[in-house]
């Protein structure tokens, strides 16, 4: 049995029918975090990247679907994410890991960490409400699902700055949660792997590969 704290924040946001972006860290049993909103009765979709290993991927999707979760592959999925939010769904998203998707460098534990800005983009574009939440393990080994008050989306009209400021705000909120339960976060993950230098080299390599492909196609 999972204890739920702060469900009123999710309920109020959900009832506005703008869509809810559930901002979840990789803390404790994060898969349990993902399926808790649908188990509480909220129509929920989850954005996820493909996992290496067909059987593991199938098990994850089955685990989610049996608990009412609609799974959306993260690859080429932006329109589907927008559609889910416009339908008023909760959308589970995690941004606390290093990734190659489009992002920005924001402060996380006092260091610059490359962070996806998809949550910020979705919130600005759709008007969806961002609600932080996390599953934590208590001292008695039982679980508590903590739902925090919604974040106010910063929208000044300066898109580049708004994307950065919102992503920084989201990251600091996740950091605050992680600092409360530091032993339950995935410290083995190389969160600060991407640097401005390595990202520039990666983008340069991709551009060169694209130019090479175009040259072959036009030959």
Backbone bond lengths (Angstrom), bond angles and torsions (degrees), N, CA, C in turn:
res aa  C-N    CA-C-N  psi(-1)  N-CA   C-N-CA  omega(-1)  CA-C   N-CA-C  phi
1 X - - - 1.462 - - 1.529 109.14 -
2 X 1.327 117.18 132.39 1.455 122.37 -179.10 1.528 109.69 -102.23
3 X 1.320 115.90 128.07 1.464 120.76 174.54 1.528 108.26 -80.00
4 X 1.312 117.28 134.56 1.467 121.41 -178.94 1.525 109.27 -113.24
5 X 1.325 115.33 128.36 1.468 121.34 179.24 1.533 109.41 -120.64
6 X 1.300 117.58 125.59 1.463 121.37 175.40 1.518 114.97 87.33
7 X 1.337 117.81 23.06 1.472 118.93 -178.37 1.526 112.14 -60.68
8 X 1.327 116.85 -23.34 1.465 119.07 -179.52 1.532 111.96 -59.62
9 X 1.333 116.74 -29.98 1.466 120.04 178.72 1.532 111.12 -66.91
10 X 1.331 116.00 -42.59 1.462 120.65 178.90 1.523 110.63 -69.73
11 X 1.319 116.22 -42.94 1.471 121.16 -178.23 1.532 110.94 -60.61
12 X 1.333 116.25 -46.55 1.465 120.46 -179.07 1.526 111.35 -63.13
13 X 1.337 116.18 -43.17 1.467 120.61 179.46 1.527 110.84 -65.70
14 X 1.323 116.95 -43.28 1.465 122.09 -177.50 1.526 111.19 -63.53
15 X 1.320 116.20 -38.72 1.463 120.60 -176.70 1.525 112.95 -70.09
16 X 1.331 117.30 -12.69 1.465 120.09 176.65 1.530 112.02 -77.67
17 X 1.353 115.91 -11.53 1.473 122.50 175.48 1.528 113.48 59.33
18 X 1.325 116.59 29.81 1.463 121.28 175.88 1.527 111.63 -98.63
19 X 1.331 115.86 -6.08 1.453 120.79 -171.31 1.520 109.30 91.35
20 X 1.325 116.01 146.41 1.464 121.31 -179.47 1.522 109.39 -126.48
21 X 1.325 116.70 122.93 1.464 120.87 174.11 1.518 107.40 -91.57
22 X 1.326 116.05 110.30 1.464 121.84 -179.58 1.525 108.20 -85.40
23 X 1.317 116.30 107.54 1.460 122.44 -176.19 1.521 108.63 -88.82
24 X 1.338 116.26 108.44 1.463 121.88 -171.44 1.527 110.84 -120.55
25 X 1.333 118.90 130.67 1.465 120.67 175.25 1.526 111.27 -86.48
26 X 1.332 115.88 162.59 1.465 120.57 174.20 1.531 108.40 -79.40
27 X 1.308 114.48 72.17 1.458 122.03 -174.86 1.517 109.38 -121.02
28 X 1.333 116.47 134.02 1.458 121.94 177.88 1.530 109.95 52.49
29 X 1.323 117.64 -128.90 1.468 121.48 179.00 1.526 108.88 -93.82
30 X 1.351 116.00 84.56 1.462 118.64 -174.66 1.524 112.70 -70.04
31 X 1.333 118.01 -25.32 1.469 118.70 175.68 1.524 110.18 -66.05
32 X 1.328 116.38 -33.19 1.461 120.00 176.04 1.529 109.84 -68.53
33 X 1.340 116.41 -33.86 1.471 120.43 174.35 1.522 110.29 -58.79
34 X 1.331 115.63 -43.92 1.462 120.85 -175.29 1.525 112.72 -64.01
35 X 1.322 117.19 -35.16 1.470 119.18 -175.10 1.524 113.31 -95.07
36 X 1.329 117.61 -5.78 1.465 118.99 -179.19 1.528 113.07 -67.69
37 X 1.350 120.72 -45.35 1.474 118.68 177.54 1.533 114.14 -54.89
38 X 1.356 119.82 -47.03 1.467 117.45 177.93 1.525 112.56 -65.40
39 X 1.342 116.62 -31.30 1.459 119.36 177.83 1.529 111.20 -69.71
40 X 1.338 116.00 -22.01 1.466 120.61 176.19 1.530 111.65 -86.90
41 X 1.344 116.18 -3.55 1.455 119.96 175.77 1.513 116.14 104.96
42 X 1.347 117.09 8.68 1.465 120.41 -179.68 1.529 109.80 -97.30
43 X 1.322 117.00 129.88 1.465 120.69 176.92 1.526 108.19 -62.08
44 X 1.331 116.51 122.92 1.467 120.28 -168.63 1.518 112.53 -137.60
45 X 1.321 114.91 138.18 1.463 122.46 172.31 1.519 108.13 -120.01
46 X 1.326 116.13 157.91 1.462 120.05 179.14 1.511 110.16 -131.58
47 X 1.319 115.75 133.18 1.460 121.04 174.18 1.514 107.87 -90.70
48 X 1.316 117.13 129.24 1.465 119.52 -179.08 1.518 110.34 -148.72
49 X 1.326 115.61 149.14 1.453 120.20 175.65 1.519 109.39 -88.84
50 X 1.309 115.93 157.76 1.459 120.72 179.58 1.521 110.20 -64.93
51 X 1.322 116.00 140.35 1.458 122.29 178.84 1.518 108.99 -101.15
52 X 1.321 116.72 138.04 1.457 120.56 177.62 1.524 108.70 -65.10
53 X 1.308 115.45 124.78 1.459 119.73 -178.82 1.519 109.90 109.61
54 X 1.322 116.13 109.04 1.462 121.52 -175.43 1.523 112.08 -60.20
55 X 1.335 117.35 -42.68 1.459 120.46 -176.41 1.520 111.65 -65.17
56 X 1.337 116.54 -41.38 1.467 120.21 179.41 1.521 110.11 -64.54
57 X 1.339 115.41 -42.67 1.465 119.97 178.89 1.526 110.42 -60.70
58 X 1.324 116.49 -45.27 1.464 120.43 -178.48 1.526 111.24 -65.07
59 X 1.342 116.51 -39.31 1.464 120.43 178.46 1.521 111.08 -63.33
60 X 1.344 117.00 -41.04 1.458 120.88 -179.27 1.525 110.76 -64.56
61 X 1.340 116.20 -46.51 1.463 120.50 -179.76 1.523 110.27 -62.99
62 X 1.333 116.82 -40.81 1.464 120.63 179.81 1.525 110.63 -65.91
63 X 1.345 116.35 -42.03 1.469 120.82 178.53 1.525 110.08 -58.19
64 X 1.319 115.80 -43.39 1.465 120.02 -179.09 1.526 112.13 -70.31
65 X 1.331 116.14 -46.86 1.466 119.73 -174.82 1.526 111.70 -65.30
66 X 1.321 117.68 -34.01 1.459 120.62 179.14 1.528 111.77 -66.56
67 X 1.300 116.32 -18.77 1.470 121.06 179.69 1.527 111.95 -106.14
68 X 1.327 115.54 15.58 1.453 120.39 173.88 1.511 115.79 92.22
69 X 1.324 117.02 6.47 1.463 121.43 -177.78 1.524 111.29 -84.37
70 X 1.338 115.75 138.41 1.465 121.40 171.99 1.521 107.30 -100.72
71 X 1.320 116.93 122.45 1.462 121.03 -174.87 1.525 111.22 -95.29
72 X 1.340 116.03 131.87 1.460 122.41 177.25 1.518 108.38 -121.07
73 X 1.324 117.14 120.64 1.459 120.39 176.79 1.515 108.97 -65.29
74 X 1.341 116.98 137.97 1.463 120.65 -175.83 1.521 112.51 -71.99
75 X 1.330 116.83 -24.56 1.458 120.24 -179.16 1.533 110.66 -67.49
76 X 1.328 116.70 123.96 1.469 123.10 177.75 1.530 112.33 51.76
77 X 1.328 116.10 41.44 1.460 119.05 -170.39 1.524 114.67 -112.51
78 X 1.324 118.75 4.37 1.465 119.61 -170.52 1.533 112.31 -56.38
79 X 1.325 117.51 -43.65 1.465 120.50 -179.21 1.529 110.84 -62.28
80 X 1.331 116.54 -35.95 1.465 120.44 178.92 1.525 110.73 -68.53
81 X 1.332 116.26 -36.94 1.462 120.12 178.22 1.525 110.16 -65.05
82 X 1.330 115.83 -44.13 1.463 120.71 178.21 1.529 109.99 -60.76
83 X 1.325 116.20 -43.40 1.463 121.07 -179.16 1.527 111.06 -62.18
84 X 1.329 116.66 -40.70 1.467 120.58 179.30 1.526 110.74 -63.26
85 X 1.328 116.40 -43.01 1.467 119.97 179.82 1.526 111.22 -68.53
86 X 1.322 116.86 -39.74 1.469 120.15 179.15 1.524 111.43 -65.48
87 X 1.345 116.16 -24.01 1.462 120.84 176.09 1.525 111.45 -81.36
88 X 1.347 116.41 -4.14 1.459 120.74 178.69 1.510 114.80 90.57
89 X 1.328 117.23 9.52 1.464 121.44 -179.16 1.524 112.56 -69.65
90 X 1.324 114.22 159.91 1.457 121.38 161.59 1.527 106.15 -81.96
91 X 1.312 117.03 142.72 1.458 121.69 178.88 1.521 108.40 -127.92
92 X 1.326 116.78 117.19 1.463 121.66 -179.36 1.520 109.34 -82.21
93 X 1.334 116.99 123.90 1.460 121.48 179.52 1.523 109.83 -138.19
94 X 1.341 115.54 140.29 1.464 121.63 177.67 1.526 109.31 -121.56
95 X 1.326 116.84 133.12 1.467 119.79 -176.70 1.527 112.21 -127.48
96 X 1.330 117.36 13.39 1.470 119.61 -172.97 1.530 113.29 -99.30
97 X 1.339 116.71 29.68 1.462 120.27 174.59 1.522 110.28 -132.17
98 X 1.327 115.24 154.55 1.460 121.23 177.33 1.532 108.76 -66.67
99 X 1.320 116.42 140.42 1.458 120.08 -175.11 1.516 110.20 -154.62
100 X 1.316 115.67 165.70 1.456 120.68 177.95 1.526 112.19 -100.09
101 X 1.339 118.06 -0.99 1.459 118.95 177.42 1.527 108.89 -71.20
102 X 1.326 116.65 163.93 1.459 120.72 -174.66 1.521 110.92 -60.89
103 X 1.333 115.44 128.61 1.453 119.01 -176.80 1.514 112.76 -152.91
104 X 1.326 114.89 -167.60 1.460 122.08 178.30 1.528 108.20 -140.25
105 X 1.326 115.73 158.15 1.460 120.43 175.78 1.527 108.94 -88.19
106 X 1.332 115.73 117.91 1.462 120.99 177.91 1.526 108.91 -126.66
107 X 1.324 116.41 166.40 1.461 121.04 -179.36 1.520 110.84 -76.88
108 X 1.332 115.59 129.59 1.457 122.63 174.66 1.521 106.61 -142.56
109 X 1.314 116.80 115.06 1.464 121.80 -175.15 1.529 111.63 56.44
110 X 1.319 116.53 36.76 1.456 121.20 175.11 1.510 115.29 78.56
111 X 1.346 116.71 6.08 1.460 120.64 178.43 1.526 109.19 -126.08
112 X 1.324 115.68 153.50 1.455 119.88 177.88 1.525 109.61 -75.37
113 X 1.321 115.87 123.17 1.463 121.73 -178.33 1.526 109.35 -123.79
114 X 1.330 115.98 128.60 1.467 120.40 179.66 1.527 108.47 -71.11
115 X 1.321 116.44 121.41 1.461 121.75 -168.54 1.526 111.37 -131.12
116 X 1.332 118.04 132.52 1.462 120.58 178.15 1.527 110.99 -58.92
117 X 1.321 116.88 140.23 1.465 119.74 178.29 1.525 111.55 -109.51
118 X 1.335 115.73 20.03 1.458 120.28 179.42 1.515 113.62 -62.30
119 X 1.341 117.23 -37.92 1.465 120.27 179.03 1.524 109.94 -61.88
120 X 1.330 115.79 -44.58 1.467 120.51 179.64 1.526 110.82 -62.62
121 X 1.311 115.79 -44.04 1.467 120.42 -179.60 1.524 111.04 -63.12
122 X 1.329 116.61 -44.56 1.459 120.75 179.79 1.526 111.46 -63.52
123 X 1.325 116.15 -43.10 1.467 120.12 -179.06 1.525 111.00 -64.19
124 X 1.331 116.31 -42.17 1.464 120.32 -179.99 1.526 111.83 -68.47
125 X 1.327 115.77 -38.42 1.469 119.79 -175.21 1.519 112.84 -77.96
126 X 1.331 117.28 -37.83 1.465 120.50 -173.22 1.524 114.36 -104.39
127 X 1.332 117.12 -18.38 1.462 119.73 -175.08 1.513 112.61 81.59
128 X 1.340 117.14 8.86 1.464 121.33 178.42 1.530 110.35 -62.13
129 X 1.316 115.52 152.41 1.460 122.16 -177.06 1.525 109.55 -96.11
130 X 1.325 117.02 130.39 1.464 122.16 -179.75 1.523 109.30 -92.30
131 X 1.334 116.19 120.23 1.464 121.51 -179.28 1.531 109.14 -123.23
132 X 1.337 118.73 113.71 1.470 120.88 177.73 1.530 110.54 -72.80
133 X 1.315 116.56 144.20 1.462 121.29 177.82 1.517 109.41 -158.58
134 X 1.331 116.29 156.12 1.466 119.65 -177.55 1.518 110.79 -156.79
135 X 1.322 115.18 147.11 1.453 121.99 172.80 1.523 108.05 -95.78
136 X 1.330 117.04 127.76 1.465 120.58 178.85 1.523 109.55 -126.29
137 X 1.304 114.68 152.01 1.463 121.04 178.27 1.522 108.92 -96.78
138 X 1.314 116.47 127.12 1.460 121.55 -178.62 1.531 110.57 -84.59
139 X 1.314 116.00 172.47 1.466 120.83 -178.21 1.521 112.29 -62.89
140 X 1.338 117.12 -26.93 1.468 120.10 178.75 1.528 111.70 -86.98
141 X 1.359 116.10 11.58 1.471 124.12 178.54 1.528 113.37 71.34
142 X 1.321 117.23 5.81 1.460 120.27 172.87 1.525 108.46 -88.21
143 X 1.328 116.17 168.99 1.461 120.02 -174.45 1.527 112.61 -108.97
144 X 1.333 113.70 148.43 1.464 120.97 173.61 1.526 108.25 -127.62
145 X 1.326 116.07 130.55 1.461 121.70 177.32 1.522 107.43 -100.63
146 X 1.328 115.81 112.88 1.459 121.45 -175.44 1.526 110.08 -102.72
147 X 1.317 116.55 124.03 1.464 122.13 178.80 1.521 108.14 -112.80
148 X 1.322 115.67 122.83 1.463 121.39 -177.29 1.535 110.56 -94.06
149 X 1.331 117.27 163.91 1.470 120.22 176.44 1.526 110.96 -60.59
150 X 1.316 117.73 150.68 1.472 120.74 -178.77 1.521 112.11 -64.20
151 X 1.328 115.29 152.76 1.460 121.22 176.89 1.526 109.23 -88.94
152 X 1.299 115.92 142.48 1.461 119.78 175.98 1.522 108.50 -83.40
153 X 1.310 116.64 118.53 1.461 120.55 -179.10 1.526 110.38 -70.44
154 X 1.323 115.26 127.21 1.462 121.77 179.25 1.526 108.50 -80.37
155 X 1.319 116.44 121.14 1.469 120.41 -177.55 1.527 109.26 -140.22
156 X 1.323 115.63 89.55 1.464 121.08 -178.26 1.524 112.51 -96.30
157 X 1.345 115.84 -10.43 1.457 119.85 -175.12 1.511 112.88 98.46
158 X 1.324 116.49 -12.99 1.470 122.03 174.96 1.527 106.89 -93.26
159 X 1.334 117.30 94.17 1.457 121.67 -169.72 1.519 112.86 -57.72
160 X 1.319 117.80 -48.68 1.461 120.65 -177.49 1.527 111.33 -59.50
161 X 1.311 116.75 -45.03 1.465 121.02 179.75 1.523 111.05 -68.59
162 X 1.329 116.65 -40.13 1.464 120.34 -179.89 1.525 111.36 -64.39
163 X 1.330 117.15 -40.36 1.463 120.40 177.60 1.522 110.31 -61.38
164 X 1.326 116.11 -44.29 1.470 120.33 179.29 1.529 110.92 -65.16
165 X 1.323 116.97 -50.91 1.467 120.51 -174.60 1.525 112.01 -63.45
166 X 1.322 117.39 -40.28 1.465 119.73 178.54 1.520 111.58 -67.65
167 X 1.340 116.78 -40.93 1.470 120.12 179.05 1.522 110.47 -65.05
168 X 1.329 116.72 -38.23 1.464 119.87 176.47 1.533 110.57 -64.93
169 X 1.310 116.23 -43.63 1.466 120.27 178.95 1.528 111.45 -59.73
170 X 1.323 116.31 -45.64 1.466 120.64 179.88 1.529 111.06 -62.66
171 X 1.324 115.92 -41.70 1.462 120.65 -178.35 1.522 111.37 -65.76
172 X 1.315 117.70 -40.54 1.464 121.01 179.50 1.527 111.45 -66.29
173 X 1.328 117.15 -35.69 1.463 120.44 176.86 1.527 110.37 -65.96
174 X 1.337 116.61 -42.85 1.464 119.95 177.22 1.520 110.76 -64.19
175 X 1.330 116.61 -40.82 1.467 120.13 178.31 1.528 110.77 -59.90
176 X 1.317 116.48 -41.09 1.463 120.37 179.55 1.525 111.10 -61.41
177 X 1.331 116.27 -41.15 1.469 120.24 177.78 1.521 110.12 -65.53
178 X 1.328 116.48 -45.74 1.468 121.16 -178.77 1.522 110.87 -62.29
179 X 1.325 117.27 -38.87 1.469 120.73 179.19 1.525 111.91 -63.16
180 X 1.318 117.56 -25.78 1.463 120.76 177.19 1.527 111.59 -75.86
181 X 1.344 116.15 -26.34 1.469 121.47 -178.19 1.531 108.78 -134.66
182 X 1.327 118.10 59.34 1.475 121.22 -170.77 1.519 114.97 -62.00
183 X 1.325 117.91 -30.54 1.468 119.53 -177.26 1.525 112.32 -75.89
184 X 1.334 117.13 -9.26 1.462 119.78 -175.08 1.526 113.50 -100.79
185 X 1.337 117.06 -0.40 1.466 120.16 178.95 1.523 110.07 -89.67
186 X 1.331 117.88 162.17 1.468 123.20 -175.33 1.541 111.16 -85.23
187 X 1.311 115.92 74.00 1.470 120.04 -177.40 1.526 112.82 -67.10
188 X 1.322 118.00 -17.93 1.471 119.38 178.16 1.530 111.48 -71.59
189 X 1.325 116.66 -16.56 1.469 120.43 177.55 1.527 109.86 -73.52
190 X 1.325 116.61 138.63 1.478 121.65 -178.89 1.532 109.44 -84.09
191 X 1.326 114.64 77.49 1.468 120.53 -173.44 1.522 112.93 -63.35
192 X 1.319 118.16 -31.91 1.464 121.62 -176.35 1.533 112.01 -104.88
193 X 1.322 116.36 24.70 1.463 121.02 -177.46 1.529 111.85 -60.99
194 X 1.319 117.07 -47.56 1.466 120.72 -178.60 1.521 110.38 -76.93
195 X 1.323 115.40 129.13 1.461 122.04 175.91 1.530 108.00 -117.54
196 X 1.326 118.21 164.61 1.470 118.76 176.52 1.525 112.22 -54.70
197 X 1.349 116.28 -36.62 1.465 120.62 -179.29 1.531 111.37 -69.55
198 X 1.334 116.53 -45.82 1.464 119.43 -178.44 1.527 110.83 -68.37
199 X 1.331 117.20 -33.82 1.462 120.28 178.00 1.525 110.78 -67.30
200 X 1.331 116.42 -42.15 1.466 120.46 178.81 1.523 110.63 -61.46
201 X 1.348 116.21 -41.47 1.462 120.62 179.09 1.529 110.70 -65.51
202 X 1.325 116.69 -40.19 1.464 121.78 179.45 1.527 110.91 -63.61
203 X 1.329 116.45 -45.42 1.464 120.68 -179.66 1.523 111.46 -66.75
204 X 1.338 116.14 -36.64 1.465 120.66 177.55 1.524 110.49 -64.58
205 X 1.336 116.10 -40.90 1.461 120.60 178.96 1.529 110.71 -64.90
206 X 1.317 116.72 -42.67 1.465 120.57 178.93 1.523 111.49 -63.24
207 X 1.326 116.05 -39.94 1.465 120.22 179.16 1.519 110.91 -64.85
208 X 1.339 116.46 -39.80 1.461 120.99 179.26 1.525 110.68 -65.89
209 X 1.344 116.31 -41.43 1.460 120.72 179.10 1.528 111.03 -65.15
210 X 1.329 116.38 -38.82 1.463 120.51 178.84 1.526 110.85 -66.06
211 X 1.332 115.89 -42.14 1.466 120.43 178.91 1.522 110.76 -63.07
212 X 1.332 116.01 -37.75 1.461 121.27 179.60 1.526 110.63 -65.80
213 X 1.342 116.39 -42.20 1.467 120.52 179.05 1.523 110.91 -64.92
214 X 1.331 115.83 -42.93 1.469 120.09 179.54 1.521 111.63 -62.68
215 X 1.329 115.57 -37.55 1.461 120.76 179.66 1.521 110.55 -64.19
216 X 1.341 116.24 -41.26 1.462 120.68 179.17 1.525 110.65 -65.93
217 X 1.345 116.10 -41.01 1.462 120.35 -178.43 1.525 112.00 -66.55
218 X 1.326 116.00 -32.98 1.464 120.58 -177.97 1.526 113.53 -88.83
219 X 1.348 115.38 -6.12 1.472 119.21 -177.58 1.528 110.43 -71.31
